[in-house]
Amino acid sequence: QVQLVESGGGLVQAGGSLRLSCTAAGRLFSSYTMSWFRQAPGKEREFVAAINWNSSGKYYTDSVKGRFTISRDNAKNTVCLQMDSLKPEDTAVYFCAALRRPYSYSLNPADYLYWGQGTQVTVSS
């Protein structure tokens, strides 16, 4: 069992930055690939970024490449998403999620075993 808690969301102007954090309570954090998803009102939950167990693999959806950076610290059971050059279309609730496949990742939310409660990110134009 892994409990995930996100923090760091908020309201920011376009072009600004936010840093999201997700802290995991439970064992074997390093056994999981960790990902960030987001869900805007009326839209499906979409993959944003993933990082494998030892940070050797990082994956991003095309719309955030070059603007977002995912990182993790297994000693602190945390995964972070640094979001720069934010755009209004980045507005959504952001979720962290854990996948019990340490060497790969998935775009499908149904594959993820554990989820955080979400944190709201709002980017004003």
C-alpha positions as CSV (number, residue, x, y, z in Angstrom):
1,Q,0.0,0.0,0.0
2,V,1.3,3.4,-1.0
3,Q,-0.3,6.7,0.0
4,L,0.5,9.7,-2.3
5,V,0.0,13.4,-1.3
6,E,0.5,16.2,-3.8
7,S,1.3,19.8,-3.0
8,G,2.5,22.9,-4.8
9,G,-0.4,23.8,-7.0
10,G,-1.8,27.4,-7.2
11,L,-2.6,30.3,-9.5
12,V,0.1,31.7,-11.7
13,Q,0.2,34.0,-14.7
14,A,1.1,32.7,-18.2
15,G,4.9,32.4,-18.5
16,G,5.3,31.7,-14.8
17,S,6.5,28.7,-12.9
18,L,5.2,26.2,-10.3
19,R,6.8,23.2,-8.7
20,L,4.6,20.3,-7.7
21,S,5.7,17.7,-5.2
22,C,4.3,14.3,-4.4
23,T,5.3,12.5,-1.2
24,A,4.7,8.8,-0.8
25,A,4.0,7.0,2.5
26,G,4.6,3.3,2.4
27,R,7.2,0.9,1.5
28,L,9.2,0.2,-1.7
29,F,8.8,3.6,-3.3
30,S,11.8,2.8,-5.5
31,S,9.9,-0.2,-6.9
32,Y,7.5,2.1,-8.8
33,T,7.7,4.2,-11.9
34,M,6.1,7.6,-10.9
35,S,4.0,9.7,-13.2
36,W,2.1,12.9,-13.3
37,F,-1.3,13.1,-15.0
38,R,-3.6,16.1,-15.4
39,Q,-7.3,16.5,-15.9
40,A,-9.0,19.7,-17.1
41,P,-12.8,20.2,-16.7
42,G,-14.8,18.1,-19.1
43,K,-11.7,16.3,-20.4
44,E,-10.2,12.9,-19.8
45,R,-7.2,12.4,-17.6
46,E,-4.0,12.7,-19.6
47,F,-0.4,11.6,-19.2
48,V,2.1,14.4,-18.5
49,A,5.4,12.9,-17.5
50,A,6.9,9.8,-16.0
51,I,10.2,8.8,-14.3
52,N,11.5,5.3,-13.8
53,W,12.8,3.9,-10.5
54,N,16.4,5.2,-10.8
55,S,15.7,8.3,-12.9
56,S,17.5,6.8,-15.9
57,G,14.3,7.1,-17.9
58,K,12.1,10.2,-18.2
59,Y,9.2,10.6,-20.5
60,Y,7.0,13.6,-21.4
61,T,4.0,14.3,-23.4
62,D,4.8,16.5,-26.4
63,S,2.9,19.5,-25.2
64,V,5.2,19.9,-22.1
65,K,8.6,18.9,-23.5
66,G,11.2,21.6,-22.9
67,R,8.9,23.3,-20.3
68,F,8.4,20.6,-17.6
69,T,11.0,18.6,-15.7
70,I,10.2,15.5,-13.6
71,S,12.6,14.4,-10.9
72,R,12.6,12.0,-7.9
73,D,14.4,11.4,-4.7
74,N,14.1,7.9,-3.5
75,A,15.7,8.6,-0.1
76,K,12.9,11.1,0.6
77,N,10.1,9.2,-1.2
78,T,9.3,12.2,-3.3
79,V,8.7,13.0,-7.0
80,C,8.5,16.5,-8.3
81,L,7.3,18.3,-11.4
82,Q,9.0,21.6,-12.2
83,M,6.7,23.5,-14.6
84,D,8.1,26.5,-16.4
85,S,6.7,28.8,-19.2
86,L,3.2,27.8,-18.1
87,K,0.4,28.4,-20.5
88,P,-3.4,28.7,-19.9
89,E,-3.9,25.3,-21.5
90,D,-1.9,23.8,-18.7
91,T,-4.7,24.6,-16.3
92,A,-5.9,21.3,-14.7
93,V,-5.9,19.2,-11.6
94,Y,-2.6,17.5,-11.5
95,F,-2.3,14.0,-10.0
96,C,0.8,11.8,-9.2
97,A,0.5,8.1,-9.7
98,A,2.5,5.0,-9.0
99,L,3.0,2.2,-11.5
100,R,4.4,-1.1,-10.3
101,R,6.7,-1.4,-13.3
102,P,10.0,0.1,-12.3
103,Y,11.6,0.0,-15.7
104,S,8.8,1.2,-18.0
105,Y,5.8,3.6,-18.0
106,S,2.3,3.8,-19.3
107,L,0.1,6.4,-20.8
108,N,-3.0,4.6,-19.6
109,P,-4.3,5.8,-16.2
110,A,-6.0,2.4,-15.6
111,D,-2.5,0.8,-15.3
112,Y,-1.6,2.8,-12.3
113,L,-2.1,1.3,-8.9
114,Y,-2.0,4.3,-6.6
115,W,-3.1,7.9,-7.0
116,G,-2.9,11.1,-5.0
117,Q,-5.8,13.3,-4.4
118,G,-4.8,16.0,-6.9
119,T,-3.6,19.6,-6.8
120,Q,-5.2,22.4,-8.8
121,V,-3.0,24.4,-11.2
122,T,-4.5,27.5,-12.7
123,V,-2.7,29.6,-15.3
124,S,-4.2,33.0,-16.1
125,S,-3.7,34.7,-19.5
